[in-house]
């Protein structure tokens, strides 16, 4: 999980700064994730199942003509190397909740929000920390 936090932190920082995730960050995360899968002896079917949320995000992004960032989908595909499918789904849902709360707060204070685009990956940081805390309880 520590390596996943490094990948998540790097991707979230880049998404916050540039509104994109570089191929280098995704490829580096995938390489470390593959090594982690080999080390933990995860089955290929389990890994592919964990990648389904990312695949769905990519499809939604294509259907909405980029309304949803392509990098978010690729991030969740790479996350499938680190996390199980339940954790990937929970991370996605929790991130949406944190993003939604922040978005509502922005709506209350802002006057023109039509063109406002929020980077999604920074909201996965508190979501992942929340998941870790819930696992400890």
N, C-alpha and C positions, 0 to 999 in steps of 0.2 A: 504494500500500500504506500510505502514511503516513496518509491519510484514513481508511482502514479501521481502523487502530490507534486513532485518535481515537474512532471509532464503537464499536469493541470495548471500549475502556477505559471509556467513558461508560456503556455498557450493563452491563458487568461490575460496575462500582462500584454502579450502581443496583440490580442484581440482588442483590449482596451485602448492601446496606443494607436494601432493602425487600422482597426476594424477588419483585420484579416489574420489568417494564421499561415505562416510560411510552410512551404513544402519541406524545408529542412527540419522544422520542429515536428511536423507530422511524421516524417521518415525516421527521425531520431527516436520519437516515442514508439513508433511501430517496431523498430529494431530492438529497443529495450523490452518492449512488450512481448515480442516473440521469444527472446531469451528467457523472460520470466515464465512464459508458457511451457517452454522446454524444461526449465528448472522445476516447475511445479507439476509437470507431467499432465497437463490439461489435455483433454480429448478435443480433436478438431471440431466435432459437432457442438460441443459446449462453447467453443470460441465463436463459431459462426452464429450460434443462437444469441450470444451476447452482442454481436455486431448488428443485429436486426434493428434496434432503435436508430442507429446511425444510418443504415440503409433507408429506413423510412423517412428520416429527416432529409436525406438527399433527394428522395422522390418527391417529397412535399415541396422542397426548394425548386425542383424542376417544374412541377405543376403550377407553382405560383410565380414563376419567372423570376426567381431570385429574391422573393420577399423574405424567405428564410435563408440565412447565410450558408453557403456550401461548406465553409470551414467547420461549422457546427456539426454537420453530418459526418465529415471526415474525422473530426475529433472523437465522436462517439463510436465510429468504426474502430479507431485505434484503441479507444478505451476498452473495447471488447477483449483485447489481449490481457488487460490488467484485471478487469472486473467480471463477475458473473452476470448473467442476463438480468436477474432481479436487481442487482446493484446498479446496472446501467439504466434500467427503467426508473428506479427510485431516484437516481441522480438527475435524470431528465425532468421528472415531475417536480422534484424539490427545487431544481433550478428555475423552473417555470413559475413556481410559487414565489420564490424570492424576487424574480424579475417582475412579476405581476404586482407585488406589493410596492416595489420601487417605482414602477410605472404609474401606479395610482397616485403615489405621493408626488411624482413629477406633474401629473395631470392637474392636481389641485393647485400647484404653485405656478404652472406655466400658462401662458396665454395662447401661444401658437405651437401646438405639438404635432401637427400633421406630418411634418418632415423629420421628426425626431426618430432616430434609429438607435436602439440600445444594443451594445455588444452583449451577447448572451453568456459567454464563457466566464466572465468575472462573477456572475451569480452562481456559478457552480462551486466556487470556493466555500462560501458559507454553507451551501447545500451539502457538500462533501464532509465538512467539519461536523455538521449536524448529524449526518449519517453515522460518522465514527462515534459521536457521543451516544447516539441511540443504541449502537451495538454494544457499548460498554455497560449500559444499564441492564 
